[in-house]
Amino acid sequence: MRRRNQKGLTLVELIVAFTIMLILTSMAVPLARAKVRAERERQLRFALDEMRHAIDKYKDLADAGAFGPIKQGSDGYPESLQQLVDGVKLTGAKDQTLHLLRRIPRDPFTGTTDWGMRSDQDDPTSMSWGGQNVFDVYSKTYEKAPDGKPYAEW
């Protein structure tokens, strides 16, 4: 009679409930980590595309003579990423500056705006910048994608 009036859970019921919650949680954590990694990869692709398009646009305009004579040794590429943000004065236009980037994007893996750069005179697989111009950019992270390819090679 006494047990029928008692309310609450037995120890066995609590253990079963916690075990079920533990199993569900252990399945959800890897899925959440994969989702975060996929979002970082998407942000990295977008940032690299944005900067590479700005570099290509600068090169096209420099080849067309929009900035005046091409500086010796630059081959028509920007001298730095900051130059794309600060803007370049157009020739023939009075006080007109062309900004090809609003800001230098943040690397989602390193959390900084410090990107690896290559000039057109550097080796394509080089991880050091010669300093002549900015021909390409890459992430400075040492992490690898799920397929085993380093993010620095994207």
C-alpha positions in Angstrom: 0.0 0.0 0.0 2.7 2.4 0.9 4.5 2.1 -2.6 1.4 3.0 -4.6 1.2 6.4 -3.0 4.8 7.2 -3.5 5.7 9.4 -6.5 9.0 9.6 -8.4 11.4 7.4 -10.4 13.3 4.3 -9.4 17.0 4.1 -9.7 16.7 1.7 -12.7 14.5 4.1 -14.5 16.9 7.0 -14.0 19.9 4.9 -15.2 18.0 3.9 -18.3 16.9 7.5 -19.1 20.5 8.8 -18.6 21.9 6.0 -20.8 19.5 6.9 -23.6 20.4 10.6 -23.3 24.1 9.7 -23.3 23.7 7.7 -26.5 21.8 10.4 -28.2 24.3 13.0 -27.2 27.3 11.0 -28.4 25.6 10.7 -31.8 24.9 14.5 -32.0 28.4 15.8 -31.1 30.1 14.4 -34.3 27.3 15.8 -36.4 27.7 19.2 -34.9 31.4 19.2 -35.4 31.0 18.2 -39.0 28.5 21.0 -39.5 30.9 23.6 -38.0 33.8 22.3 -40.2 31.6 22.4 -43.3 30.6 26.0 -42.5 34.3 27.0 -42.0 35.2 25.4 -45.3 32.4 27.3 -47.0 33.6 30.6 -45.5 37.2 29.8 -46.6 36.2 29.1 -50.2 34.2 32.4 -50.3 37.1 34.4 -48.8 39.6 33.0 -51.2 37.3 33.5 -54.2 36.6 37.1 -53.2 40.3 37.9 -52.9 41.3 36.1 -56.0 38.6 37.8 -58.0 39.9 41.2 -56.7 43.5 40.3 -57.7 42.3 39.3 -61.2 40.3 42.4 -61.6 43.3 44.5 -60.6 45.5 42.7 -63.1 42.9 43.2 -65.9 42.6 46.9 -65.1 46.4 47.3 -64.9 46.9 45.6 -68.2 44.3 47.9 -69.7 46.3 50.9 -68.4 43.6 52.1 -66.0 46.3 52.8 -63.3 48.9 54.3 -65.6 52.2 52.7 -66.4 52.7 49.3 -64.7 55.3 49.5 -61.9 58.5 47.7 -62.7 58.6 44.2 -61.2 54.9 44.0 -60.3 53.8 42.6 -63.7 50.5 44.3 -63.2 49.6 42.6 -59.9 48.9 44.5 -56.6 51.8 45.0 -54.2 49.7 43.9 -51.2 46.2 42.9 -50.2 45.9 46.2 -48.3 46.3 48.1 -51.6 43.1 46.4 -52.8 41.3 47.7 -49.7 42.8 51.2 -49.7 42.0 51.7 -53.4 44.0 52.6 -56.5 43.8 56.0 -58.1 42.6 55.8 -61.7 44.4 57.7 -64.4 42.5 60.4 -66.2 39.8 60.5 -63.6 40.0 63.4 -61.1 40.2 62.2 -57.5 38.6 58.8 -58.4 39.8 55.8 -56.4 38.8 52.2 -57.2 38.4 50.0 -54.1 38.4 46.3 -55.1 37.9 44.9 -51.6 35.9 46.5 -48.7 38.2 44.7 -46.2 40.6 41.8 -46.0 38.4 38.8 -45.1 39.1 36.8 -41.9 40.5 33.3 -42.3 37.9 31.1 -40.6 40.5 28.6 -39.5 43.2 30.9 -38.1 40.8 33.6 -37.0 43.0 36.4 -38.4 43.3 38.5 -41.6 46.8 37.2 -42.1 46.9 35.2 -45.3 49.7 33.5 -47.1 50.6 35.1 -50.4 52.6 34.2 -53.5 54.0 36.4 -56.2 54.0 35.4 -59.8 57.7 34.8 -59.6 57.4 32.3 -56.6 57.1 28.6 -57.0 53.4 27.6 -57.2 53.7 25.4 -54.2 55.9 27.8 -52.2 54.8 28.6 -48.7 56.9 31.8 -48.6 56.2 35.1 -50.3 58.9 36.8 -52.5 57.3 40.2 -51.8 57.3 41.4 -55.5 53.5 41.3 -55.9 50.4 39.4 -54.8 49.6 36.8 -57.4 47.7 34.3 -55.2 46.5 33.9 -51.6 46.1 30.8 -49.4 45.2 30.0 -45.8 48.0 29.6 -43.3 46.3 26.9 -41.3 47.9 23.5 -41.0 44.6 21.7 -40.8 43.5 19.2 -43.5 40.2 18.7 -45.2 38.4 15.4 -44.8 39.8 14.3 -48.1 43.4 14.7 -46.7 44.3 17.8 -48.8 45.6 20.7 -46.7 43.5 23.9 -46.6 46.6 25.8 -47.5 46.4 24.2 -51.0 42.9 25.3 -51.7 
